[in-house]
Amino acid sequence: MSVEPEEHRMKAILGRHGGPITVAYGVLAALYVLIRAGSSTYIADRVTDTVTYEQVAHLSLFGTGFYTGQRGFTIPLFYKLFTTSDSRMVAQMVISTIAWMLLAAAVAHSVRTRWLGPVVFGVVLGFSATTEVVLWDTLLLSESITFALTALLVAAWIMLVQHPGKGWAAAVLALSLLWAFARDTNAEVLLVVGILVALTLVNPARRRLKVVLAVGCIVIFALDYGSAEAGKRWLQPFKDVVTYRVMSTDSLRAYFESHGLPAQAGPAQTAWIEHDGRRVYLEYLLGHPAYALGAPFHGRQATPASSPRSIAAMLEPEILTYNDNASRRFFPLPTFAEKILFLRGVPAVLAWIAATLALALLSALLAGGTTVELVPLAILVTTYPHYLLVWHTSGLEVDRHAMGAALLLRLSLFLLAAYSVDALLVKYPVHLESRSGALAAWRASDGRTRTTEAGAVLVVAAALVCGLVEFPSAFRELQSRSSANAALPAELRPLAGARGVDISSPFMLAARDLVPEGQTFVVVTGPHIQISTPITLTALPPFMQTWLLPRRAADEKTAQWLLCYGCDLSQWGKRLDVKYDDGTGAVIARIVR
C-alpha cells in the first residue's frame, strides 16, 4: 500500500518531465549556452560611464555615500564583487545567461499544454540570445545586469502569481530593490507596479500579501528617489534635456526663458537648472498634455546619439553604435532568427501589439482568463509610462535608455500570446489524426503523449539542424581569430578592443611612447576627426586611462600633455609643443605652462 502512492508520484513526475520533453529541454539549454558563449567578443569595453560606477564602488559599504552617490548602488556593488574589467565582462555574461534560463524555465512551468513547454522555453532563450540583449555583456555599463535582473524579476512574478507565498514575495521585493537601484527610471516604473498591485485589493483574496507587495514597491521607489536626490543623479541628465531638447524646441525654449533660464550656457544656467529647472519643466508638461503624453511617439528630435524619429527611438532602438567588435562573435544567433525573435520596424511592432491584444481578447472570451496572464498584462500597462519617463529624462542616447522598455514590451507581448494560446489549447485540445497504418500503434497511445512527442522531436530536430549548420564554420572562424590574436605581441593585444571602437592604434602607441611615465595627461575629444561610430569619443578617455598606466589622467588646468582626438586646438593658443600629428585630427602635444 505504501509503494503505490510513490509509484504514482514518480509517474506524475516522469509524465510531465520525462522522455522526449527532457531531451528537448536539455538540447535547447545546451544550444543556448553555446550561442551565448559564441556571441561574446571577449573584449571588455570600458566607456565614459564605467569610471563613475568604479568611483562609487571604491566607497565603503558601511558609509552613506555608497547608497547616495552619483550612481545607484546595484552596479557598484557588482563592481565590488568583480574588480577587473575582464572578470566583470565574464560575470555579466554568466549572470545574464543564468537569469534568462531561469525566466525560460518559469514560463515553461507556467503553461498547461505539455508540448508547448519546450516551445516557449526555446523562444524565451532565443529572444535573449539576440544582439539586442547579448551585446551588452562586454560593455561595462548598467544594461547587462539590469536586463538580467529584469528577467529574474519577471520570473519571480510569474512564480509568485502561480504559487502565492512569503518566499516568492520576498524574492520579488529583493529583486525589485536591485532593479530599481540599477537604473533610476526603473524605480519610477516600480511605483506604477505598486499602484497596480494596490488596485487588486478590491479582490479580498490574499489581501495581506498584496498590501506587503504594494507597500514594498512604493517604499523601494521612495528609497531610490531619496538616494537620487542626495546624489543629484538627475542633474546631468536634466542638463542634457535642457541643452538638446529644450533649447532646440522653440516653444519649450521660450517658456523656459520666460521663467528665468539664462540663454547662454554657463554657471548661471547650471544654477538655474539645479534650483528651478525640473519645476518649470513639470509645469510645462502639466500645461501641455499633448506634448507630455504624445511627443515621445511622433515628430523628430535633435538629441545626440539618438534616432531622429522619436517613435523609432522608442519602439525600435538603434543599437548598432554599441555593437563593438561584432565580427569577433564566433557563434551568434543566425540573422534570420534574430529578425523573428526581436521584431523591428515601427509598423510591424504596432501590428504585433494589435494582433496580440486581439488574440488575448479572443482567448478570454472563448477560454476564460488565467491568473498568470496578469503578469504580461501588467508589464504591458507599465510600458507606456516607462517610455514617457525615458524620453522626458533623456537628453542624449535616447535609444539606449529606451532599450529596457523596448525589451519589456516584446517580452510582454510574447508572454501574453503564449498564455492566450495555452488557454485555447486547454479549452480546445489539439489531437493528431491520421489514417496511415504505420501510425496506428502510435495513435493507440495517449493523445497528449503523441502530441508531446511530436512537438519535442520537431524542437530537437530544429535545434540540431541549426547547430550542425552553423557550428563548423563558426569554430573555424574562432580558431582563425584566436591564432591571429595570439600572434600579436602581448603588449599589443589590448589594442584589439580599441580598434573595435575605431580608435587609432598608431595614436595610442604614440601616446605611450611620447608621454613619460609619472607625468599627467588630459584627453580632449571633438568633432574635427572622422569616426565610424559615436562611441569612439566616449570610449577613448577610459581606454587611454588604462593603456597609459602608470601615467595619470588630469584636468586641462594641471595636465602636462594633451591627447587631442578631433578637438579644437585653437583654444590652446601657443601653449602646445606638438609631438605627434597624423593629419586627420589626432594630435599629441606637450602643454607649455
KAGI-V970281 format. One record per backbone hydrogen bond with DSSP energy under -0.5 kcal/mol. CO is the residue of the C=O (numbers start at 1). NH is the residue of the N-H. Records with the same first field share a line. If there is no record, write none. Layout:
# KAGI-V970281
CO=NH / NH
This chain:
# KAGI-V970281
1=5
2=6
3=7
4=8
5=9
6=10
7=11
8=12
9=13
10=14
11=15
12=16
13=17
14=18
18=21
19=22 / 23
20=24
21=25
22=26
23=27
24=28
25=29
26=30
27=31
28=32
29=33
30=34
31=35
32=36
33=37
34=38
35=39
37=40
38=331
44=46
45=140
47=50 / 51
48=51 / 52
49=53
50=54
51=55
52=56
53=57
54=58
56=59
60=63
63=66
64=67 / 68
71=69
72=76
73=77
74=78
75=79
76=80
77=81
78=82
81=83
84=88
85=89
86=90
87=91
88=92
89=93
90=94
91=95
92=96
93=97
94=98
95=99
96=100
97=101
98=102
99=103
100=104
101=105
102=106
103=107
104=108
105=109
106=110
107=111
108=111
112=114
113=116 / 117
114=117
115=119
116=120
117=121
118=122
119=123
120=124
121=125
122=126
123=127
124=128
125=129
126=129
127=130
129=333
130=133 / 134
131=135
133=136
134=137
135=138
138=45 / 140
139=141
142=146
143=147
144=148
145=149
146=150
147=151
148=152
149=153
150=154
151=155
152=156
153=157
154=158
155=159
156=160
157=161
158=162
159=163
165=169
166=170
167=171
168=172
169=173
170=174
171=175
172=176
173=177
174=178
175=179
176=180
177=181
178=182
179=182 / 183
181=74
183=186 / 187
184=187 / 188
185=189
186=190
187=191
188=192
189=193
190=194
191=195
192=196
193=197
194=198
195=199
196=200
197=200
198=201
199=202
200=203
202=204
204=207
206=210
207=211
208=212
209=213
210=214
211=215
212=216
213=217
214=218
215=219
216=220
217=221
218=222
219=223
220=224
221=225
222=226
223=227
224=228
225=229
226=230
227=231
228=232 / 233 / 234
229=232
232=235 / 236
233=237
234=238
235=239
236=240
237=241
238=242
239=243
240=244
241=245 / 246
242=247
246=249 / 253
248=250
249=253
250=254
251=255
252=256
253=257
254=258
255=259
256=259 / 261
257=260
266=270
267=271
268=272
269=273
270=274
271=275
272=276 / 277
273=277 / 278
276=280
277=281
278=282
279=283
280=284
281=285
282=286
283=287
284=288
288=291 / 292
289=293
290=294
291=295
294=297
295=298
299=310
303=306
304=397
308=301 / 310
309=313
310=314
311=315
312=316
317=319
319=322
320=323
322=324
323=326
325=328
326=329
328=330
334=338
335=339
336=340
337=341
338=342
341=343
345=349
346=350
347=351
348=352
349=353
350=354
351=355
352=356
353=357
354=358
355=359
356=360
357=361
358=362
359=363
360=364
361=365
362=366
363=367 / 368
364=368
370=373
371=374
372=375 / 376
373=377
374=378
375=379
376=380
377=381
378=382
379=383
380=384
381=385
382=386
383=387
384=388
385=389
386=390
387=391
388=392
389=393
391=394
393=395
395=304
397=401
398=402
399=403
400=403
402=406
403=407
404=408
405=409
406=410
407=411
408=412
409=413
410=414
411=415
412=416
413=417
414=418
415=419
416=420
417=421
418=422
419=423
420=424
421=425
422=426
423=427
424=428
436=439
437=440
439=443
440=444
441=445
442=445
446=450
447=451
448=452
449=453
450=454
451=455
452=456
453=457
454=458
455=459
456=460
457=461
458=462
459=463
460=464
461=465
462=466
463=467
464=468
465=469
466=470
467=471
468=472
470=474
471=475
472=476
473=477
474=478
475=479
476=480
477=481
478=482
479=483
480=484
481=485
482=486
483=487
484=488
485=488
489=492 / 493
490=493
492=495
493=496
494=497 / 498
495=499
496=500
497=501
498=501 / 503
499=502
500=325
504=508
505=509
506=510
507=511
508=512
509=513
510=514
511=515
514=516
516=519
519=552
520=560 / 561
521=554
522=524 / 563
524=565
527=529
529=531
533=536
534=537 / 538
535=539
536=540
537=541
538=542
539=543
540=544
541=545
542=546
543=547
544=548
546=549
548=551
552=521
555=558 / 559
560=591
561=522 / 563
562=564 / 589
563=524 / 565
564=587
565=526
566=528
567=569
568=571
569=572
570=573
572=575
575=592
576=578
577=590
580=588
585=566 / 587
586=582
587=564
588=579 / 580
589=562
590=577 / 592
591=593
